[in-house]
Amino acid sequence: MKHYDIILVGAGACGVFLSYELVKRGIKASVLMIDKGADLEERVCPIKAGKTKTCIRCTPCHIMNGYGGAGTLSDGKYNITTKFGGDLHKYVGTDYAMELMHYVDDVLCSMGGAEAKLYSTGDTMLKTVALRNNLHLLDAQVRHLGTDRNVRILANIREYTRGKVDMRIGTTVDSVEKQGDKFLIATDAGEEFSCSDLVLATGRSGSKWISEICSQFHIKSLSNRVDIGVRVELPAAVFKHITDEVYESKLVYKTDKYNDVVRTFCMNPYGEVVAENTNGIVTVNGHSYADPALQTENTNFALLVSNQFTEPFRDSNEYGESIARLSNMLGGGVLLQRFGDLVKGRRSSSRRMEKCFTRPTLQAMPGDLSLVIPKRQLDGIIEMIYALDKIAPGTANEDTLLYGVEVKFYNSKVEVDKNLETKVKGLYVLGDGSGVTHSLSQASASGVHAARILLKKYNQ
């Protein structure tokens, strides 16, 4: 059994920045990183490679897992804000959380992202226009790297840490035990390791595994939220006046009918809609690119309805999964419907899609989302589309496309202290896997924060 001072499970945004910070500051400790996904250069979705037209449920999913995590093949948006994207500021303080996110931005720029524009919603008339139409624009700065540039930056960070942090890529951790002051780890490759400090940063795709570890060590966690919605796709010209100015507009709306909160999420100007596999369930997401040659004629974004559950119900993720499974059952994967068909109470068919002026960027099964998404959430989404149509005329066009379902699973919020350490000494849970963060910026920042805690211990 080989011993390491620090073992990091998860090579997502959090793990990448934790390893970077340890290497940059010359950690005087042995470090091992383990991830069940593929290495960076091997992460190619078969759909993107042209080997298949629909999701074939790769295990593990190349979009969701591997070096860089789910953020690698995303559109590379880093939102610098504490207004959304997690609660890191509640643990480390607002000023320090912002300092950490700006530091992450500096690293990204130094590794090849300096040409990417930093947008801001701070001084824009859009906020006023939104308020006049009962919409609220959240404040943030956003650096859009684009999927292509994002991959190159991660490759540079990977090379920077190569040889200084040991890696076990394509390796799953089967078990974690604690004996005395050491953690014992066994993998599916038959290897066994021990360590003094164990960092779990498995992201959203590792939510169930994190819950199992917390249960094993009697660490409290709370799961009571899931966001359910659709991915909207429309001609880029409809939102051009917004995306050209702020790029990522986080717009929030409170419905008249139910008083529910609906929000835009992950806006991708000139982007494409993609399918992703989370624990065997196919959901939908969106990407965009920095290279104009890779851009499309459409913009896509999610519309999500937040579902906050109270006692006695606790398994909010299972609720979201059940809705996604129903979509997979009816459509064999992702369902696609024209907005005009949805409001008229009819399914979209292949014949109707042939007449559609908006060309879909993801091949999906035409169908009826009202058979999948609960009425309350669907009513909220329709109401939000009409609200958006007031500030971006054309949003409520008949040929606006809706892909379903998009589900944002929130990991159980693990009980950790200001160092992101659990009550089990030496066991840290951070990033999106902890439920503390919900974004690339905050997940990366949490990795830097944990690295500095460990540096104080080993570099005294």
C-alpha positions as CSV (number, residue, x, y, z in Angstrom):
1,M,0.0,0.0,0.0
2,K,1.5,3.3,-1.1
3,H,1.1,6.3,1.2
4,Y,0.5,9.9,0.1
5,D,0.2,12.9,2.4
6,I,-2.8,14.2,0.4
7,I,-5.2,12.3,-1.9
8,L,-7.6,14.3,-4.0
9,V,-10.6,12.5,-5.4
10,G,-12.0,14.4,-8.4
11,A,-10.2,16.2,-11.2
12,G,-12.8,18.8,-11.9
13,A,-12.5,22.6,-11.7
14,C,-12.0,22.4,-7.9
15,G,-9.4,19.7,-8.1
16,V,-7.5,21.3,-11.0
17,F,-7.1,24.6,-9.1
18,L,-6.3,22.9,-5.9
19,S,-3.5,20.9,-7.6
20,Y,-2.3,24.1,-9.4
21,E,-2.1,26.1,-6.2
22,L,-0.2,23.3,-4.4
23,V,2.3,23.1,-7.2
24,K,2.7,26.9,-7.6
25,R,3.4,27.4,-3.9
26,G,5.8,24.4,-3.7
27,I,3.9,22.0,-1.5
28,K,6.2,19.9,0.7
29,A,4.0,16.9,0.6
30,S,3.2,14.0,-1.7
31,V,-0.1,14.4,-3.7
32,L,-2.2,11.9,-5.6
33,M,-5.2,12.9,-7.8
34,I,-7.8,10.2,-8.8
35,D,-10.6,10.6,-11.3
36,K,-12.9,8.0,-12.9
37,G,-13.1,9.9,-16.2
38,A,-10.6,10.1,-19.1
39,D,-7.6,12.4,-19.5
40,L,-8.1,15.7,-21.2
41,E,-7.0,14.7,-24.7
42,E,-9.2,11.6,-24.6
43,R,-12.4,13.4,-23.7
44,V,-14.3,13.3,-26.9
45,C,-18.1,12.9,-27.0
46,P,-19.1,10.4,-29.8
47,I,-21.8,12.8,-31.0
48,K,-19.3,15.6,-31.5
49,A,-16.9,13.1,-33.2
50,G,-19.6,12.2,-35.6
51,K,-19.7,8.5,-34.5
52,T,-23.4,8.7,-33.5
53,K,-26.3,11.2,-33.7
54,T,-27.7,10.6,-30.3
55,C,-26.4,10.0,-26.8
56,I,-25.2,6.3,-26.4
57,R,-24.7,6.7,-22.6
58,C,-21.0,6.3,-22.4
59,T,-19.8,5.1,-19.0
60,P,-18.5,7.4,-17.7
61,C,-19.8,10.3,-19.8
62,H,-16.9,12.2,-21.5
63,I,-18.8,15.5,-21.2
64,M,-19.4,15.1,-17.4
65,N,-16.2,13.3,-16.3
66,G,-12.5,13.4,-16.7
67,Y,-9.7,15.9,-16.2
68,G,-11.3,19.3,-15.9
69,G,-14.7,17.9,-14.9
70,A,-18.0,18.9,-16.4
71,G,-16.6,22.4,-17.0
72,T,-14.0,21.2,-19.5
73,L,-16.3,20.8,-22.5
74,S,-18.8,23.5,-21.4
75,D,-18.6,26.9,-22.8
76,G,-16.1,28.1,-20.2
77,K,-18.0,30.8,-18.4
78,Y,-16.6,32.0,-15.1
79,N,-19.0,34.3,-13.3
80,I,-17.3,36.4,-10.6
81,T,-20.0,37.0,-8.1
82,T,-21.5,35.9,-4.8
83,K,-25.0,36.7,-6.0
84,F,-25.4,33.2,-7.5
85,G,-23.3,30.2,-8.1
86,G,-23.0,29.0,-4.6
87,D,-22.5,30.0,-1.0
88,L,-18.7,30.0,-0.6
89,H,-18.9,33.5,0.8
90,K,-20.9,32.2,3.8
91,Y,-17.9,30.1,4.8
92,V,-14.9,32.3,4.0
93,G,-16.5,35.8,3.9
94,T,-17.7,37.8,0.9
95,D,-14.4,39.8,0.4
96,Y,-12.2,36.7,0.5
97,A,-14.6,34.8,-1.8
98,M,-14.4,37.6,-4.3
99,E,-10.6,37.8,-3.9
100,L,-10.3,34.0,-4.6
101,M,-12.5,34.2,-7.7
102,H,-10.5,37.2,-9.1
103,Y,-7.3,35.1,-8.4
104,V,-8.8,32.2,-10.4
105,D,-9.5,34.7,-13.2
106,D,-5.9,35.9,-13.1
107,V,-4.7,32.3,-13.4
108,L,-7.0,31.6,-16.3
109,C,-5.7,34.7,-18.1
110,S,-2.1,33.7,-17.5
111,M,-2.7,30.2,-18.9
112,G,-4.2,31.5,-22.2
113,G,-7.4,33.3,-21.4
114,A,-6.3,36.9,-21.5
115,E,-7.8,37.5,-24.9
116,A,-11.3,36.6,-23.6
117,K,-13.4,39.6,-22.8
118,L,-14.5,40.3,-19.2
119,Y,-18.2,41.3,-19.4
120,S,-20.1,43.1,-16.6
121,T,-23.7,43.8,-15.8
122,G,-22.8,46.6,-13.5
123,D,-23.4,49.6,-15.8
124,T,-26.0,48.6,-18.2
125,M,-29.5,49.9,-19.2
126,L,-30.6,46.2,-19.4
127,K,-31.1,46.2,-15.7
128,T,-33.6,49.1,-16.0
129,V,-35.3,47.6,-19.0
130,A,-35.6,44.3,-17.1
131,L,-37.1,45.9,-14.0
132,R,-39.7,47.7,-16.1
133,N,-40.9,44.3,-17.3
134,N,-40.8,42.5,-13.9
135,L,-37.5,40.8,-14.6
136,H,-34.4,41.1,-12.3
137,L,-30.9,41.1,-13.7
138,L,-28.3,39.8,-11.2
139,D,-25.0,41.6,-10.9
140,A,-21.9,39.7,-12.1
141,Q,-18.7,39.9,-14.1
142,V,-18.2,37.1,-16.5
143,R,-15.2,35.9,-18.4
144,H,-16.3,33.8,-21.4
145,L,-13.5,31.5,-22.6
146,G,-15.4,29.3,-25.0
147,T,-15.1,25.5,-25.1
148,D,-12.1,25.5,-27.5
149,R,-10.1,28.1,-25.5
150,N,-11.1,26.5,-22.2
151,V,-9.7,23.1,-23.2
152,R,-6.4,24.8,-24.2
153,I,-6.1,26.5,-20.8
154,L,-6.8,23.3,-18.9
155,A,-4.1,21.6,-21.0
156,N,-1.6,24.3,-19.9
157,I,-2.6,23.7,-16.3
158,R,-2.3,20.0,-16.7
159,E,1.2,20.4,-18.1
160,Y,2.1,22.8,-15.3
161,T,1.3,20.2,-12.7
162,R,2.6,17.1,-14.6
163,G,5.2,15.1,-12.7
164,K,4.5,17.1,-9.5
165,V,1.1,15.6,-8.7
166,D,0.6,11.9,-9.3
167,M,-2.4,11.0,-11.3
168,R,-4.7,8.0,-11.6
169,I,-7.1,8.8,-14.5
170,G,-9.8,6.4,-15.5
171,T,-9.8,5.1,-12.0
172,T,-12.8,4.8,-9.6
173,V,-12.5,4.8,-5.8
174,D,-14.4,1.8,-4.5
175,S,-14.1,2.3,-0.8
176,V,-12.9,4.8,1.8
177,E,-12.0,3.8,5.4
178,K,-10.3,5.5,8.3
179,Q,-7.8,3.7,10.6
180,G,-6.4,5.9,13.3
181,D,-5.1,9.1,11.7
182,K,-4.9,7.5,8.2
183,F,-7.5,7.2,5.4
184,L,-7.4,3.9,3.4
185,I,-8.6,4.0,-0.2
186,A,-9.2,1.1,-2.6
187,T,-9.8,1.5,-6.3
188,D,-11.4,-0.6,-9.1
189,A,-7.9,-1.1,-10.5
190,G,-7.0,-3.2,-7.4
191,E,-4.7,-0.5,-6.0
192,E,-4.7,0.5,-2.3
193,F,-3.5,3.9,-1.0
194,S,-3.3,5.6,2.4
195,C,-3.2,9.3,3.2
196,S,-3.3,11.8,6.0
197,D,-5.6,14.3,4.3
198,L,-8.4,13.3,2.0
199,V,-10.1,15.8,-0.3
200,L,-13.3,14.9,-2.0
201,A,-14.2,17.1,-5.0
202,T,-16.3,14.9,-7.2
203,G,-18.6,17.5,-8.6
204,R,-22.3,17.1,-9.3
205,S,-21.8,13.7,-11.0
206,G,-20.4,12.3,-7.8
207,S,-23.4,13.5,-5.7
208,K,-24.7,10.0,-4.8
209,W,-21.2,8.8,-3.9
210,I,-20.6,11.8,-1.6
211,S,-23.9,11.1,0.1
212,E,-22.7,7.5,0.8
213,I,-19.4,8.7,2.2
214,C,-21.2,11.2,4.5
215,S,-23.5,8.5,5.7
216,Q,-20.6,6.2,6.3
217,F,-18.8,8.7,8.5
218,H,-22.0,10.1,10.1
219,I,-21.5,13.6,8.5
220,K,-24.7,15.6,8.3
221,S,-25.9,16.7,4.9
222,L,-29.1,18.3,3.6
223,S,-30.6,17.9,0.1
224,N,-33.9,19.7,-0.6
225,R,-33.5,21.6,-3.9
226,V,-33.5,20.7,-7.6
227,D,-34.0,22.9,-10.6
228,I,-36.1,21.6,-13.5
229,G,-36.6,23.2,-16.9
230,V,-35.9,23.3,-20.6
231,R,-33.1,24.5,-22.9
232,V,-34.4,27.3,-25.1
233,E,-32.9,27.7,-28.6
234,L,-33.7,30.6,-30.9
235,P,-32.0,32.7,-33.6
236,A,-29.0,34.6,-32.1
237,A,-30.4,37.9,-33.5
238,V,-33.2,37.8,-31.0
239,F,-30.8,38.2,-28.0
240,K,-28.0,39.9,-29.8
241,H,-28.6,43.3,-28.2
242,I,-28.3,41.6,-24.8
243,T,-25.4,39.1,-25.4
244,D,-23.3,41.6,-27.2
245,E,-23.4,43.9,-24.1
246,V,-23.3,41.5,-21.1
247,Y,-22.9,38.0,-22.7
248,E,-24.3,36.1,-19.7
249,S,-27.6,37.6,-18.5
250,K,-28.9,36.0,-15.3
251,L,-32.5,37.1,-15.4
252,V,-34.9,36.1,-12.6
253,Y,-38.7,36.2,-12.8
254,K,-41.4,35.5,-10.2
255,T,-44.5,34.0,-11.7
256,D,-47.9,35.6,-11.2
257,K,-49.7,32.2,-11.1
258,Y,-47.7,30.4,-8.4
259,N,-45.2,33.0,-7.2
260,D,-42.4,30.5,-8.2
261,V,-38.9,31.7,-9.2
262,V,-37.8,31.0,-12.8
263,R,-34.4,32.0,-14.0
264,T,-32.2,32.0,-17.1
265,F,-29.1,29.9,-16.8
266,C,-26.0,29.3,-18.9
267,M,-26.6,31.5,-22.0
268,N,-24.6,30.5,-25.0
269,P,-24.6,33.1,-27.9
270,Y,-24.0,31.4,-31.3
271,G,-23.7,28.1,-29.4
272,E,-25.0,24.6,-29.7
273,V,-27.2,22.4,-27.5
274,V,-25.7,19.2,-26.2
275,A,-26.8,16.0,-24.4
276,E,-25.1,14.8,-21.3
277,N,-25.2,11.6,-19.3
278,T,-25.5,11.9,-15.5
279,N,-25.6,8.5,-13.8
280,G,-27.3,6.9,-16.8
281,I,-29.9,9.7,-17.3
282,V,-29.6,11.8,-20.4
283,T,-30.3,15.5,-19.9
284,V,-29.6,18.6,-22.0
285,N,-27.1,21.5,-21.7
286,G,-25.5,24.1,-23.9
287,H,-22.0,25.1,-25.1
288,S,-20.5,27.9,-27.1
289,Y,-17.1,28.6,-28.7
290,A,-14.6,31.5,-29.0
291,D,-13.6,30.6,-32.6
292,P,-16.1,32.2,-35.0
293,A,-15.6,29.3,-37.4
294,L,-17.2,27.0,-34.8
295,Q,-20.1,29.3,-33.9
296,T,-23.7,28.6,-35.0
297,E,-26.6,30.9,-36.0
298,N,-28.5,30.3,-32.7
299,T,-28.3,31.3,-29.1
300,N,-29.4,28.8,-26.4
301,F,-30.1,29.1,-22.6
302,A,-31.8,27.3,-19.9
303,L,-35.0,28.3,-18.2
304,L,-35.1,26.6,-14.7
305,V,-37.8,26.5,-12.1
306,S,-36.4,26.2,-8.5
307,N,-38.0,23.5,-6.4
308,Q,-37.4,23.8,-2.7
309,F,-38.8,21.0,-0.7
310,T,-39.7,20.8,3.0
311,E,-40.0,18.0,5.5
312,P,-40.7,15.2,5.3
313,F,-39.4,14.9,1.7
314,R,-35.7,15.0,1.5
315,D,-34.6,13.3,-1.8
316,S,-35.0,16.3,-4.2
317,N,-32.5,14.8,-6.7
318,E,-34.5,11.6,-7.0
319,Y,-37.5,13.8,-7.9
320,G,-35.5,15.5,-10.7
321,E,-34.2,12.2,-11.9
322,S,-37.7,10.7,-12.2
323,I,-38.7,13.5,-14.5
324,A,-35.6,13.1,-16.6
325,R,-36.2,9.4,-16.8
326,L,-39.7,10.0,-18.1
327,S,-38.3,12.2,-20.9
328,N,-35.8,9.5,-21.7
329,M,-38.6,6.9,-21.8
330,L,-40.8,8.9,-24.2
331,G,-38.0,10.2,-26.4
332,G,-35.2,7.7,-26.0
333,G,-33.2,10.7,-24.8
334,V,-33.8,14.4,-25.2
335,L,-37.3,15.6,-26.3
336,L,-37.7,18.6,-28.6
337,Q,-40.8,20.8,-29.0
338,R,-41.6,24.1,-30.8
339,F,-42.9,26.7,-28.4
340,G,-45.9,27.2,-30.7
341,D,-46.9,23.6,-30.5
342,L,-46.5,23.6,-26.7
343,V,-48.9,26.5,-26.2
344,K,-51.4,25.1,-28.7
345,G,-51.4,21.8,-26.8
346,R,-50.0,19.6,-29.5
347,R,-46.9,17.6,-29.9
348,S,-44.1,18.5,-32.3
349,S,-43.8,16.0,-35.1
350,S,-41.1,15.4,-37.7
351,R,-43.4,17.0,-40.3
352,R,-43.8,20.1,-38.2
353,M,-40.1,20.3,-37.5
354,E,-39.4,20.2,-41.2
355,K,-41.3,23.5,-41.5
356,C,-39.5,25.1,-38.6
357,F,-37.4,28.2,-39.4
358,T,-35.1,27.6,-36.4
359,R,-32.7,24.9,-37.2
360,P,-31.9,22.7,-34.1
361,T,-28.2,22.2,-33.3
362,L,-28.9,18.9,-31.5
363,Q,-30.7,16.0,-33.1
364,A,-33.5,15.2,-30.6
365,M,-36.9,13.4,-30.8
366,P,-39.8,15.7,-31.5
367,G,-42.5,15.3,-28.8
368,D,-44.7,16.8,-26.2
369,L,-43.0,18.3,-23.1
370,S,-46.3,18.6,-21.3
371,L,-46.3,14.8,-20.9
372,V,-43.0,15.1,-19.0
373,I,-42.7,18.3,-17.1
374,P,-45.2,18.9,-14.2
375,K,-47.9,21.5,-15.0
376,R,-46.7,23.9,-12.3
377,Q,-43.1,24.1,-13.7
378,L,-44.3,24.2,-17.3
379,D,-46.7,27.0,-16.6
380,G,-43.8,29.0,-15.1
381,I,-41.6,28.4,-18.1
382,I,-44.3,29.5,-20.5
383,E,-44.9,32.6,-18.4
384,M,-41.2,33.4,-18.3
385,I,-40.9,33.1,-22.1
386,Y,-43.6,35.7,-22.5
387,A,-41.9,38.0,-20.0
388,L,-38.5,37.6,-21.9
389,D,-40.4,38.4,-25.1
390,K,-40.9,42.0,-23.8
391,I,-37.2,42.7,-23.6
392,A,-36.1,40.4,-26.4
393,P,-39.0,40.4,-29.0
394,G,-39.1,37.1,-30.8
395,T,-38.5,34.9,-27.8
396,A,-42.1,33.8,-27.8
397,N,-42.0,33.0,-31.5
398,E,-43.7,29.8,-32.7
399,D,-40.4,28.4,-33.9
400,T,-38.5,28.9,-30.7
401,L,-37.2,25.5,-29.7
402,L,-37.5,23.9,-26.3
403,Y,-35.4,20.8,-25.4
404,G,-36.2,18.8,-22.3
405,V,-35.4,18.2,-19.8
406,E,-32.7,20.2,-18.2
407,V,-32.1,19.3,-14.6
408,K,-29.6,20.9,-12.2
409,F,-29.0,18.6,-9.4
410,Y,-27.7,20.2,-6.2
411,N,-25.5,18.0,-4.1
412,S,-26.5,17.5,-0.6
413,K,-25.0,20.4,1.4
414,V,-22.4,18.8,3.5
415,E,-21.7,20.1,7.0
416,V,-18.2,21.6,6.7
417,D,-16.4,24.4,8.6
418,K,-14.7,27.6,7.3
419,N,-11.8,25.4,6.0
420,L,-14.3,23.2,4.2
421,E,-13.3,20.3,6.5
422,T,-15.8,17.9,7.9
423,K,-16.1,16.8,11.5
424,V,-13.8,13.9,10.5
425,K,-10.3,15.4,10.9
426,G,-8.4,15.5,7.6
427,L,-11.5,14.9,5.5
428,Y,-12.4,17.8,3.3
429,V,-15.4,18.1,1.0
430,L,-15.5,21.0,-1.5
431,G,-16.5,22.3,-4.9
432,D,-19.9,21.4,-6.3
433,G,-19.6,18.0,-4.7
434,S,-20.1,19.6,-1.3
435,G,-23.2,21.6,-2.2
436,V,-21.3,24.7,-1.1
437,T,-20.6,25.9,-4.7
438,H,-22.6,25.6,-7.9
439,S,-20.4,27.3,-10.5
440,L,-17.0,27.0,-12.2
441,S,-15.7,30.2,-10.5
442,Q,-16.7,29.3,-6.9
443,A,-15.7,25.6,-7.3
444,S,-12.3,26.7,-8.5
445,A,-12.0,29.2,-5.7
446,S,-12.9,26.6,-3.1
447,G,-10.0,24.5,-4.5
448,V,-7.6,27.4,-4.1
449,H,-8.9,28.0,-0.5
450,A,-8.4,24.3,0.5
451,A,-4.9,24.3,-1.1
452,R,-3.9,27.2,1.1
453,I,-5.2,25.5,4.2
454,L,-3.1,22.4,3.3
455,L,-0.1,24.5,2.5
456,K,-0.1,26.0,6.0
457,K,0.0,22.5,7.4
458,Y,2.7,21.0,5.3
459,N,4.9,24.0,4.6
460,Q,5.4,25.2,8.1
